[in-house]
Amino acid sequence: MKNINFYGVALILTSFAGHAQVTLNADGPGGMGTYELITNALAPGTANGAIEAPDAIHPSFGRHITEVFDKDLNKFVFEFNLHVSNTPPDNEPVKGKTDRQRVEIKTFEASPDNLKGTTGETVQYKWRFKVPVGFKPTKNFTHIHQIKAVNGDESNPLFTLTLRKMPNGVNKLELIYVKDAASGTTKYQNPDMSLFEGIWVEATETIKIGLQGTYAITIKKVSDGTVLMDYSNPNIQTIRMAYTSKNGTNYAANSFIRPKWGIYRSLKDIDDMKDETIRFSDISIQELTAVSEKK
């Protein structure tokens, strides 16, 4: 294995399967700017295109993704920040909506091909995250990871990890699947959110992309490897086909899928919300099987 440091982004070139694994880590003071670091990993050549943050509506805070030293991992990590204490509160920077707020990083159309999952490929995403003790999720949605489909039916994520406020006070981390706009929502797992608070966990998500694809995710404690979530499905649609909905809407087939990490939450219960942060580290994307290998 050969490691190449490119502007603080670790591009790990692995000999097995012959595919590049892109790994993103904070580099702390003295490194390049945080947004530039993230963009060089996920969408090089764009003007911070990998970032969705409410900086314009809340300029006094500055950039809403920062780098902080984490004593548990003993290194710098990314901290994602969202605020409701300011007036107006942080918003949805992409479409300017005021009923939700977002600070996320992503791959997208301008990203290199090896960072976009297409039909026939098997991709693996890995990352570490820490939800702070006392984090208050919303009753509607507080997404911390999404797998989005691009073009065609793309309004709902295919797969989502969301933190959910529950009526009984036992908040949950939900694994959600939406096959398409007509299917409704399926919740595959919902462990107690308290299991994840105040500790670093590591997620590994593997997706074979297709109409008859596969999906697997495992989340475990970094400290001792204890598994907190483990789900797999050997036959599941992981990209959306072209179809016509019952109301006559025509959808083209999706062209690829892509990951997002951060905080994306509803503001509908803002009176019961507070400023929040989540930390992320060791974010990686790897093609385990490319389309050409399937031919």
N, C-alpha and C positions, 0 to 999 in steps of 0.2 A: 504493500500500500504506500502511495506517495501523497504527501500533503503539500498543497500549494497555498500560500497565504496571498490573497488578492485583495488589497485595500481592506484588510481586516475580515474578509469573508473566507472561511475555510472551504475551499473546493477540494473535496476528498476524492481522488481518482482511484477507484477500486479495480483490481485486476479481474475479479470474478464477474462473470456475465458481461464485462466490458462496458459498463455504464457509469457515468459520472454521478456521484452523490453530492448534492449541494447542501452544505450545512451552514446555518446562520447563527452566529453568537455575537453578543455584545463585546466591544473591545475597550470600553472605559475611556477615561481621560487620556488625551493624547492621540486617540484614534481619529478616524474620520467622523463626520457628523452622523448622528443616529439614523436619520432618514436616508442619507446617502449610503450608509452601510447596508441598510435593509434593501434599498432599491438596487444596489449593485448585485445583490444576491438573487432577488426575485424578479426584477424587471430592468436589467441593465440597459442604459441608453435612454431611459425615460426621465422626465422631470419629476422625480419622486412619485412615479405612477403606482408604486406598490403600496402607497400609504393612503388611508382614508381616515382623516382626523379633523376635529372641529376647531382647528387653530384660528380660522378666520373669524369665528364668532366669539372666541375667547382668547384674544391675542395677549392679554396680560399674563396668562399662564405660560405662553410659548408653545413649544412642541409638546404634544400630548403623549408621545412615546419618549421615555427617558431611559438612561442607563444608570443603574444603581448597583452598589456592591451588596451581594447576598452572602451572609455569613455561613449559611448552611451549605451552599455549593462552593463557597470560598472563591467566588469570581464575580465579575460583573454580569448582569442580566438585564433584559428589557423589562421596563415597568410601563404598563398601559394605564392611562389616567382618564377618567370621565367625571364630570362635575354637574351637580344640580344646585349648588349653593350660589352660583353666579346668576346674574339676570341680564339677558335670558340664559337659561341653562344650555350646556353643550347640546349640539343638535346632530342631525343626520347630514353630514357634509356633502354627500353625493347628490341627493335630490332636494336638499334644503327643507326636509320635513321637520316639523316641530313637535311631533308626537313620539319621537324616538331619538336616540343618540348612538353614535358609533365612533370607535377608534379601533381600526383593524389594519392588518397587513395582508397582502394577497399576491397571487400570480394572476395574470389576465392575458388578454389578446396579444399584448406587446411583449410578453415573456418569451424566453427561448422555448423551443419545442419540447425539450426534455423536462420542462416544468409544467407542461400541459398534458393531461391524461386523455388519450384518444382510444377509440374502440379497438380492442385487441391487445392493448397494453396492460401490464400489471404494474401498479405504482405503490410505493410505500411511503407514508408520511410518519415521521417521528418528531416528538417534541416533549419538553418538560414544562410544567406549569405549576403555579402555587396560588391558590385562592386564600386570601387573608382571613383570619379568624374574625367572625362577625360580619362578613360580607352579606349584604341584603339584596337578594335577587328580587325581581319583579314577578307578579303573578301572571303576566302575559308572556314575556320572553326575556331572557338574558343570555344570548348566544356567546359562547367563548370559542367555538370552532365550527366552521361550515365547510361542506363540500358542495360547491355550486356547479350547476350545469350552465353552459354558455350557448347562446343562440337557441331559437325554438322556444320550448317551454322552459323558462329559466327564472320564473318569479320566486318559487320556493326552493330552498336548498334540498339536495338529495338526502344528505345526512347532516345532522346537527348535534352538537353537544350544547345543551342549554341548562342554565341554573334556574330553578323554578320555586317561587314562593308558594307554599301549600297552605290550605285553610287550617290544617291541624298543627301548623308550626314546625313540622318536620320537613324542611326544604329538601329538594331533590336535585340530582344531576341526571338529566334525561338524555338518552340516545334516541333521536327522532329520525324517521325515514319518511320521505314523501316520494312515492313512485312517479306521480305526475299531478297536474292540476285537478284531475278528475278523481283521484284516488283517496284523498283525505290523508290524515296523519296517522302513522303507526309509531308507538313508543315501545322500543325493544327492551330497554333497561332503564331503571330509575333508582339507583342506590341513593342512600342518604347523603346529602351534600356535606354533612358534618365529617364524613370519612375523609374528605379531601381538604378540609380547612387547615391552614397553618403548616402544611407539609408540602414538599416537592413530590410530584408524581410524574411518571413518564408514560406517555401514550405511544402506542404503535398501531397504525391503521394501514391495512393492506387491502387494495381494491383491484380486482380484475374487471376491466371496463367492457361492458357489453350488455345486450338485452337479456342474456343469461350469464350474468357475471357472478362474482363472489365478493364478499365483504367480511372483514374481520377487524376487531379492535380490542386491544388489551390495555388497561391502565393499571399501573402498579406503583407502589411506593418506591422512591429512589433509595431510601435508607436501608430497606431490608428485602425488597422484592415482593412484598405482599400484594397479591392481586386484588384490586378493588372493583374492576369491571372487566368482563370477558364475554365477548359476543362474536359469533361467526355465523355466516349464512352461505351455504354452498351454491345457491341458485337464487339470485336476486338481480333485478334490473338496476344497473349502476350508471346508465346513461339513457336519455329519453329519445324515443323514436318519433318520427313524424306521425301526426294523427289529427283528427278533427274532433273537437269536444262536442258534448251534447248541445251546447248553445251555438254551434256552428263555427267556432273559432278554429282556424287552421294553424297548426304548429309545425314548423320544420323540425327536422332531427337536430339534436344538439351536436355541436362540432367538437367539444371537448369538455372535461371537467377540471375544476381548479380548487385549491384549498384557500381558506381564510383563517386567521387567528386574531384574537383580541377580545373586545367587549362590544356587543351590539344589543341594546336593551330598550324596552318600551318605557315611555314616560307617562303612561296613563295613570299610574299610581304614584306620582311624584311626591305626594305628601308623606309617603312612607319610604322614601328613598334617601340615600346620602351619597356623597362623593365616594368613589370606589377606585381601587387599583387591582390589577392582576399582573403577576410576573410570568414571563416566558423565557425559555432558554433552549439551546440545542435543537433548533428547528431544522429538520432535514427533509429533503425530497429526493427520491430515487426511483428510476424506472428499473424494476426487476426483470421485466420482459418487454421488449420493444416490439412494435408491429412487424418489423422486418423479420424477426425471429420466428413469427408464426407462419410465414409463407413457405 
